[in-house]
Amino acid sequence: MKKALYAVLISLPILSILYLAFFPDVSRLEKENPKKTAMMEHREAEWKASGRKMKVRHKWVPYSRISPHIVKAVIIAEDDKFWSHEGFDLEAMQKALEKDLKARKFKAGGSTISQQLAKNLFLKPTKSPIRKIREAIITWRLERALKKRRILELYLNVAEWGEGIFGVEAASRHHFGKSAAELTPMEAARLAVVLPNPRRLSASGTQRYVEKRANVIYNIMVKRGFVVPEFEELRPGPTEEAIGPDAVQVEEGPSGAPLDAETGGEAADTSAPGPEPGPEQQTIDRPDGIQAIE
């Protein structure tokens, strides 16, 4: 009996250490800003291995110093159900799983902003069932430990926006020469477009894919009343049908699909229909299969 008790007492601290190593404590993020993320460390390791002398460009800014335009644009482009879900978009996950089964590969997306935050903060960009389990548990804990506004603040400050560029402040200064607080609606839309593949797409470039999709996001912002442009600023809104796979000006794989930002393989097919839009609704197909619904 005593031996069993001793075994339990000894194993508890060990199990606790293993648990914390596998599933980090997220409650500290309520007030503590992360200095470096797992994704930043992964990029640094890549640069070192390839002999490239690069550094992470990153500057933290509080939510109050981030333009509301970029907040709206990112939610429209990345996770339109952000305020209502509890960390997971089950409909998007189901469609991603169906694509995986159809392709017989583990590749399709379906991630919410909360899931993307979990990956950026704590996980390496590999795709495996174990990593997905860790991602789900960390996401669940983030949603319960933090308020939605804090999750957005964290995500906007650690998201990758280009080669070595992390966070909306560094991205704003790199692409547009201004702070995140000064972003215009169209600049915000362009930044939101590149998030699924930030090292192949440029928010300040002339890629047709970025321009067309940014116009869609911009016009949704106008339609929802987030933006009230002057008459000369009104832009004709391209329909969703006008933004097909042929418009994407990024590197393509053997089958013609854009390459995935994390793995270098082909990104998930986005040609399958998404959720049925209701009256007066408009959808945006993202490269990883999620659809934002207007």
C-alpha positions in Angstrom: 0.0 0.0 0.0 2.8 2.4 0.9 4.7 1.5 -2.3 1.6 2.4 -4.3 1.2 5.7 -2.5 4.8 6.6 -3.0 4.5 5.7 -6.7 1.5 8.0 -7.0 3.2 10.9 -5.2 6.3 10.6 -7.4 4.4 10.3 -10.6 2.1 13.3 -10.1 4.9 15.9 -10.4 6.3 14.1 -13.4 2.9 14.0 -15.1 2.3 17.6 -14.3 5.6 18.6 -15.9 4.8 16.6 -19.0 1.4 18.1 -19.2 2.7 21.6 -19.0 5.3 20.8 -21.6 2.7 19.3 -24.0 -0.1 21.8 -23.2 1.4 25.2 -22.1 -0.3 27.4 -19.5 -2.3 30.0 -21.5 -3.8 31.8 -18.5 -0.7 34.0 -18.2 -1.5 35.4 -21.6 -4.4 37.3 -20.0 -1.9 40.0 -19.0 1.4 38.9 -20.4 2.4 39.6 -23.9 4.5 36.9 -25.6 8.0 38.0 -26.6 8.7 35.2 -29.1 6.4 32.6 -30.6 6.9 29.1 -31.8 6.5 30.3 -35.4 9.2 33.0 -34.9 11.6 30.4 -33.5 10.8 28.0 -36.4 11.6 30.7 -39.0 14.8 31.6 -37.2 15.8 27.9 -37.3 15.1 27.9 -41.0 17.2 30.9 -41.7 20.1 29.6 -39.6 20.0 26.2 -41.4 20.0 27.9 -44.8 22.7 30.4 -43.8 20.5 33.4 -44.2 21.2 36.4 -41.9 17.7 37.5 -41.1 16.0 38.8 -38.0 12.4 38.8 -36.9 10.8 42.2 -37.3 8.1 42.7 -34.6 6.7 45.4 -32.5 3.9 44.9 -30.0 1.0 47.4 -30.0 -2.0 47.4 -27.8 -5.5 46.8 -29.2 -6.3 50.5 -28.7 -3.5 51.4 -31.2 -4.7 49.0 -33.9 -7.0 50.4 -36.6 -10.5 49.1 -36.4 -10.4 48.6 -40.1 -7.8 45.8 -39.9 -9.8 44.1 -37.1 -12.9 44.1 -39.3 -11.0 43.0 -42.4 -9.2 40.1 -40.7 -12.4 38.8 -39.2 -14.2 39.0 -42.6 -11.3 37.3 -44.4 -10.2 34.7 -41.8 -13.1 33.9 -39.4 -16.4 35.5 -40.0 -18.0 33.6 -37.1 -15.3 34.7 -34.6 -17.6 36.5 -32.2 -20.1 33.7 -32.0 -18.1 30.4 -32.0 -16.2 29.0 -29.0 -12.9 28.4 -30.8 -14.0 26.0 -33.6 -16.0 26.5 -36.8 -17.5 23.0 -37.0 -19.0 23.6 -40.5 -15.6 24.6 -41.9 -13.9 21.7 -40.1 -16.3 19.2 -41.6 -15.7 20.5 -45.1 -11.9 20.4 -44.5 -12.2 16.8 -43.3 -14.3 15.9 -46.3 -11.6 17.3 -48.6 -8.9 15.4 -46.7 -10.8 12.1 -47.1 -11.4 12.8 -50.7 -7.8 13.6 -51.4 -6.5 10.9 -49.1 -4.2 13.5 -47.6 -4.0 15.4 -44.4 -3.9 18.9 -45.8 -7.1 20.9 -45.8 -7.6 23.9 -43.6 -10.6 24.9 -41.5 -8.9 27.0 -38.8 -10.4 29.8 -36.8 -8.5 32.8 -35.5 -8.3 31.1 -32.1 -6.8 28.0 -33.7 -4.3 30.0 -35.7 -3.3 31.8 -32.6 -2.7 28.4 -30.8 -0.5 27.3 -33.7 1.5 30.5 -34.0 2.2 30.7 -30.2 3.0 27.1 -29.4 3.2 24.7 -32.3 5.6 24.1 -35.2 4.0 24.3 -38.7 3.9 20.5 -39.3 0.7 18.6 -40.1 0.0 15.5 -38.1 -2.9 14.1 -36.0 -1.0 14.7 -32.8 -0.4 18.3 -33.6 -4.1 18.7 -34.4 -5.0 17.3 -31.1 -2.6 19.7 -29.3 -4.0 22.6 -31.4 -7.6 21.7 -30.4 -6.8 21.4 -26.7 -4.8 24.7 -26.6 -7.6 26.4 -28.6 -10.2 25.2 -26.2 -8.1 26.5 -23.3 -7.5 29.9 -25.0 -11.2 30.4 -25.5 -11.9 29.7 -21.8 -9.0 31.7 -20.3 -9.1 34.8 -22.5 -11.7 37.3 -23.7 -12.4 37.5 -27.5 -10.8 41.0 -27.7 -7.6 39.7 -26.1 -7.5 36.8 -28.5 -7.7 39.2 -31.4 -5.1 41.5 -29.8 -2.7 38.5 -29.5 -3.4 37.2 -33.0 -2.9 40.6 -34.7 0.4 41.0 -32.9 1.9 37.6 -33.6 0.5 36.7 -37.0 3.1 36.3 -39.8 2.7 38.9 -42.5 5.8 38.3 -44.7 9.4 37.0 -44.6 10.5 37.9 -41.1 7.5 40.2 -40.5 5.4 39.4 -37.5 2.5 41.5 -36.1 0.3 44.1 -37.6 2.6 47.0 -36.6 5.6 45.7 -38.4 3.5 44.7 -41.3 1.9 48.2 -41.6 5.3 49.9 -41.5 6.9 47.5 -43.9 4.1 47.6 -46.5 2.6 51.1 -46.1 5.1 53.1 -44.1 2.7 53.9 -41.3 1.6 52.6 -38.0 -1.2 50.1 -37.5 -3.4 52.8 -36.1 -3.3 54.7 -39.4 -4.3 51.9 -41.8 -7.0 52.8 -44.3 -9.8 50.3 -45.0 -8.2 49.2 -48.3 -4.8 48.8 -46.8 -6.4 46.7 -44.0 -8.2 44.6 -46.6 -4.9 44.0 -48.5 -3.2 42.9 -45.3 -6.0 40.6 -44.4 -5.9 38.9 -47.9 -2.3 37.7 -47.5 -2.6 36.0 -44.1 -3.2 32.5 -45.4 0.1 32.7 -47.4 2.1 35.7 -46.2 5.5 34.6 -47.7 4.1 34.3 -51.3 1.6 37.1 -51.3 2.4 40.8 -50.8 -0.1 43.3 -49.3 1.7 46.2 -51.1 2.5 44.4 -54.4 0.5 44.2 -57.6 -0.6 40.6 -57.6 -4.0 40.3 -59.2 -5.2 37.8 -56.6 -4.5 40.3 -53.8 -6.1 43.2 -55.6 -9.4 41.4 -56.5 -9.8 39.7 -53.1 -9.0 43.0 -51.2 -11.8 44.7 -53.2 -14.3 42.0 -52.2 -13.4 42.5 -48.5 -13.5 46.3 -48.8 -16.9 46.2 -50.4 -18.2 43.9 -47.6 -16.9 46.4 -45.1 -18.8 49.2 -46.9 -22.0 47.1 -47.2 -21.9 46.3 -43.5 -21.5 50.0 -42.6 -18.0 49.6 -41.3 -16.7 52.0 -43.9 -18.5 55.1 -45.3 -16.4 56.2 -48.3 -16.5 59.5 -50.1 -18.2 59.3 -53.5 -15.0 59.2 -55.4 -13.7 56.4 -53.3 -16.6 54.0 -54.1 -15.2 50.9 -55.8 -17.1 48.5 -58.1 -17.4 45.3 -56.1 -16.3 42.2 -58.0 -18.5 39.2 -57.6 -17.2 36.1 -55.9 -17.3 34.3 -59.3 -14.8 36.9 -60.6 -12.2 35.7 -58.2 -11.5 32.1 -59.2 -8.3 30.1 -59.0 -7.1 31.5 -62.3 -6.7 34.9 -60.7 -4.2 33.7 -58.1 -0.7 35.0 -59.0 1.3 32.8 -56.6 3.6 29.9 -57.2 1.7 26.8 -58.3 2.2 23.1 -57.8 2.1 20.3 -60.4 -1.7 20.4 -60.5 -1.9 24.2 -60.8 -3.0 24.7 -57.1 -1.2 27.4 -55.1 1.5 26.1 -52.8 0.7 25.9 -49.1 2.5 28.5 -46.9 3.4 26.0 -44.2 4.4 22.8 -46.0 5.4 24.0 -49.4 3.0 21.4 -50.9 -0.2 22.2 -52.7 -2.8 24.1 -50.8 -6.3 22.7 -50.3 -8.6 22.9 -53.3 -11.1 25.7 -52.9 -13.3 24.9 -55.9 -15.8 23.0 -53.8 -18.9 25.0 -52.8 -19.0 26.4 -49.3 -22.0 27.2 -47.1 -25.1 28.3 -49.0 -25.4 32.1 -48.7 -28.8 33.5 -47.8 -30.5 36.4 -49.5 -28.1 39.4 -50.1 -25.2 37.4 -48.9 -21.7 37.3 -50.4 -19.0 34.7 -49.8 -15.2 34.9 -49.8 -13.3 31.7 -50.5 -10.0 31.6 -48.7 -7.1 29.5 -49.9 -7.5 27.1 -47.1 -11.1 26.4 -47.7 -12.8 28.7 -45.1 -15.6 30.9 -46.3 -16.5 34.3 -44.9 -20.1 35.0 -45.4 -21.6 38.5 -46.0 
